Amino acid sequence: MELSLFLSMLGFLWVAAITPGPNNMLLTASGANFGFLRSLPLLIGIMLGMQLMLLLVAFGIGGLILLYPSLHLLLKIGGSLYLLWLAWKIATAAYEELATEDRTVRQMPFWQGGLLQLINPKAWLMALGAVASFSLAGSAYQHSVIAISIGMALVNLVSGVIWMGCGSLIGRLLHSRRAWKIFNLAMGALTAACVFLIWR
């Protein structure tokens, strides 16, 4: 893949990765509630889920979604229900002082980040758009998919670190139980609002 095409692809992926969405709301909430380092497993789960989804799209399964609109509808319904469940968990999270060394506090598990990608229509569209727009035909196809995979990993890592960092900073600034409750309610509402993005 030529450098100019790779940079164009990075721009496309960056816009999709950095804008507010389910992944970024979860990373911000996790960073605020559990700290930066303890949110890394969630980020890794999201990144691995995105890579799996990219491979599914690149090697044909994603084409079924375009071919059969009913699958896309099921994906939207499942994604919406899962996002609403996550929003409820965030909004009703118990108050905890940010103590990153306390290992008894349960953060969002690794697998939830990966699972979210497989039922997140925005993520599917990102992968479909990247493969459709930036993959090369013929013998260069596999190399171009590897380049897309590397680009996706880079932008997901950087945007995830930014959103987790912001969340962690917010967590250090909130010192009262009331402030935490307001923050968690706001993050839960923003996560639930991502459902509207799925259906537009």
Contacts in CASP RR format, 6 or more apart in sequence:
PFRMAT RR
TARGET T0000
AUTHOR 0000-0000-0000
METHOD contacts of the structure
MODEL  1
MELSLFLSMLGFLWVAAITPGPNNMLLTASGANFGFLRSLPLLIGIMLGM
QLMLLLVAFGIGGLILLYPSLHLLLKIGGSLYLLWLAWKIATAAYEELAT
EDRTVRQMPFWQGGLLQLINPKAWLMALGAVASFSLAGSAYQHSVIAISI
GMALVNLVSGVIWMGCGSLIGRLLHSRRAWKIFNLAMGALTAACVFLIWR
1 9 0 8 1.000
1 134 0 8 1.000
1 136 0 8 1.000
1 140 0 8 1.000
1 143 0 8 1.000
1 144 0 8 1.000
1 147 0 8 1.000
5 134 0 8 1.000
6 147 0 8 1.000
6 151 0 8 1.000
8 134 0 8 1.000
9 130 0 8 1.000
9 133 0 8 1.000
9 134 0 8 1.000
9 147 0 8 1.000
9 148 0 8 1.000
9 151 0 8 1.000
10 151 0 8 1.000
10 154 0 8 1.000
10 155 0 8 1.000
11 155 0 8 1.000
12 129 0 8 1.000
12 130 0 8 1.000
12 133 0 8 1.000
12 134 0 8 1.000
13 126 0 8 1.000
13 130 0 8 1.000
13 151 0 8 1.000
13 152 0 8 1.000
13 155 0 8 1.000
14 155 0 8 1.000
14 159 0 8 1.000
16 122 0 8 1.000
16 126 0 8 1.000
16 155 0 8 1.000
17 126 0 8 1.000
17 152 0 8 1.000
17 155 0 8 1.000
17 156 0 8 1.000
17 158 0 8 1.000
17 159 0 8 1.000
17 160 0 8 1.000
18 24 0 8 1.000
18 155 0 8 1.000
18 159 0 8 1.000
18 162 0 8 1.000
20 190 0 8 1.000
20 194 0 8 1.000
21 122 0 8 1.000
21 194 0 8 1.000
21 197 0 8 1.000
22 83 0 8 1.000
22 86 0 8 1.000
22 116 0 8 1.000
22 120 0 8 1.000
22 122 0 8 1.000
22 191 0 8 1.000
22 194 0 8 1.000
23 46 0 8 1.000
23 113 0 8 1.000
23 116 0 8 1.000
23 117 0 8 1.000
23 120 0 8 1.000
23 123 0 8 1.000
23 156 0 8 1.000
23 160 0 8 1.000
23 163 0 8 1.000
24 159 0 8 1.000
24 160 0 8 1.000
24 163 0 8 1.000
25 90 0 8 1.000
25 187 0 8 1.000
25 188 0 8 1.000
25 190 0 8 1.000
25 191 0 8 1.000
25 194 0 8 1.000
26 42 0 8 1.000
26 46 0 8 1.000
26 86 0 8 1.000
26 90 0 8 1.000
26 108 0 8 1.000
26 112 0 8 1.000
26 113 0 8 1.000
26 116 0 8 1.000
26 191 0 8 1.000
27 39 0 8 1.000
27 42 0 8 1.000
27 43 0 8 1.000
27 46 0 8 1.000
27 160 0 8 1.000
27 163 0 8 1.000
27 164 0 8 1.000
27 167 0 8 1.000
28 163 0 8 1.000
28 164 0 8 1.000
28 166 0 8 1.000
28 167 0 8 1.000
28 170 0 8 1.000
28 187 0 8 1.000
29 90 0 8 1.000
29 93 0 8 1.000
29 167 0 8 1.000
29 184 0 8 1.000
29 187 0 8 1.000
29 188 0 8 1.000
29 191 0 8 1.000
30 38 0 8 1.000
30 39 0 8 1.000
30 42 0 8 1.000
30 107 0 8 1.000
30 108 0 8 1.000
30 164 0 8 1.000
30 167 0 8 1.000
31 38 0 8 1.000
31 39 0 8 1.000
31 164 0 8 1.000
31 165 0 8 1.000
31 167 0 8 1.000
31 168 0 8 1.000
31 170 0 8 1.000
31 171 0 8 1.000
32 98 0 8 1.000
32 167 0 8 1.000
32 168 0 8 1.000
32 170 0 8 1.000
32 171 0 8 1.000
32 174 0 8 1.000
32 183 0 8 1.000
32 187 0 8 1.000
33 93 0 8 1.000
33 96 0 8 1.000
33 98 0 8 1.000
33 107 0 8 1.000
33 171 0 8 1.000
33 184 0 8 1.000
34 98 0 8 1.000
34 100 0 8 1.000
34 105 0 8 1.000
34 107 0 8 1.000
34 108 0 8 1.000
35 98 0 8 1.000
35 100 0 8 1.000
35 164 0 8 1.000
35 167 0 8 1.000
35 168 0 8 1.000
35 171 0 8 1.000
36 100 0 8 1.000
36 164 0 8 1.000
36 165 0 8 1.000
36 168 0 8 1.000
37 100 0 8 1.000
38 100 0 8 1.000
38 107 0 8 1.000
39 107 0 8 1.000
39 108 0 8 1.000
39 164 0 8 1.000
39 168 0 8 1.000
40 164 0 8 1.000
41 107 0 8 1.000
41 109 0 8 1.000
41 110 0 8 1.000
42 107 0 8 1.000
42 108 0 8 1.000
42 109 0 8 1.000
42 110 0 8 1.000
42 112 0 8 1.000
42 113 0 8 1.000
43 156 0 8 1.000
43 157 0 8 1.000
43 160 0 8 1.000
43 161 0 8 1.000
43 164 0 8 1.000
44 110 0 8 1.000
45 110 0 8 1.000
45 111 0 8 1.000
45 113 0 8 1.000
45 114 0 8 1.000
46 113 0 8 1.000
46 114 0 8 1.000
46 116 0 8 1.000
46 117 0 8 1.000
46 156 0 8 1.000
46 160 0 8 1.000
47 153 0 8 1.000
47 156 0 8 1.000
47 157 0 8 1.000
48 114 0 8 1.000
49 113 0 8 1.000
49 114 0 8 1.000
49 117 0 8 1.000
49 118 0 8 1.000
50 114 0 8 1.000
50 117 0 8 1.000
50 123 0 8 1.000
50 127 0 8 1.000
50 152 0 8 1.000
50 153 0 8 1.000
50 156 0 8 1.000
51 149 0 8 1.000
51 152 0 8 1.000
51 153 0 8 1.000
52 114 0 8 1.000
52 117 0 8 1.000
52 118 0 8 1.000
53 117 0 8 1.000
53 118 0 8 1.000
53 123 0 8 1.000
53 124 0 8 1.000
53 127 0 8 1.000
54 127 0 8 1.000
54 130 0 8 1.000
54 131 0 8 1.000
54 145 0 8 1.000
54 148 0 8 1.000
54 149 0 8 1.000
54 152 0 8 1.000
55 145 0 8 1.000
55 149 0 8 1.000
56 62 0 8 1.000
56 127 0 8 1.000
57 63 0 8 1.000
57 124 0 8 1.000
57 127 0 8 1.000
57 128 0 8 1.000
57 131 0 8 1.000
58 127 0 8 1.000
58 131 0 8 1.000
58 135 0 8 1.000
58 145 0 8 1.000
58 148 0 8 1.000
62 124 0 8 1.000
62 127 0 8 1.000
62 128 0 8 1.000
63 128 0 8 1.000
64 71 0 8 1.000
65 71 0 8 1.000
65 72 0 8 1.000
65 75 0 8 1.000
65 124 0 8 1.000
65 128 0 8 1.000
66 72 0 8 1.000
66 128 0 8 1.000
72 121 0 8 1.000
75 119 0 8 1.000
75 121 0 8 1.000
75 124 0 8 1.000
76 121 0 8 1.000
76 198 0 8 1.000
76 199 0 8 1.000
78 119 0 8 1.000
79 119 0 8 1.000
79 120 0 8 1.000
79 121 0 8 1.000
79 195 0 8 1.000
79 198 0 8 1.000
80 195 0 8 1.000
80 198 0 8 1.000
80 199 0 8 1.000
82 115 0 8 1.000
82 116 0 8 1.000
82 119 0 8 1.000
83 116 0 8 1.000
83 191 0 8 1.000
83 192 0 8 1.000
83 194 0 8 1.000
83 195 0 8 1.000
83 198 0 8 1.000
84 192 0 8 1.000
84 195 0 8 1.000
86 112 0 8 1.000
86 116 0 8 1.000
86 191 0 8 1.000
87 188 0 8 1.000
87 189 0 8 1.000
87 191 0 8 1.000
87 192 0 8 1.000
88 188 0 8 1.000
90 184 0 8 1.000
90 187 0 8 1.000
90 188 0 8 1.000
90 191 0 8 1.000
91 184 0 8 1.000
91 185 0 8 1.000
91 187 0 8 1.000
91 188 0 8 1.000
91 189 0 8 1.000
92 184 0 8 1.000
93 184 0 8 1.000
95 177 0 8 1.000
95 180 0 8 1.000
95 181 0 8 1.000
96 105 0 8 1.000
96 180 0 8 1.000
98 171 0 8 1.000
98 172 0 8 1.000
99 105 0 8 1.000
116 123 0 8 1.000
117 123 0 8 1.000
121 198 0 8 1.000
122 194 0 8 1.000
122 197 0 8 1.000
122 198 0 8 1.000
127 152 0 8 1.000
130 148 0 8 1.000
130 152 0 8 1.000
131 145 0 8 1.000
131 148 0 8 1.000
134 144 0 8 1.000
134 147 0 8 1.000
134 148 0 8 1.000
135 141 0 8 1.000
135 144 0 8 1.000
135 145 0 8 1.000
135 148 0 8 1.000
136 143 0 8 1.000
136 144 0 8 1.000
170 183 0 8 1.000
171 183 0 8 1.000
174 180 0 8 1.000
174 183 0 8 1.000
END
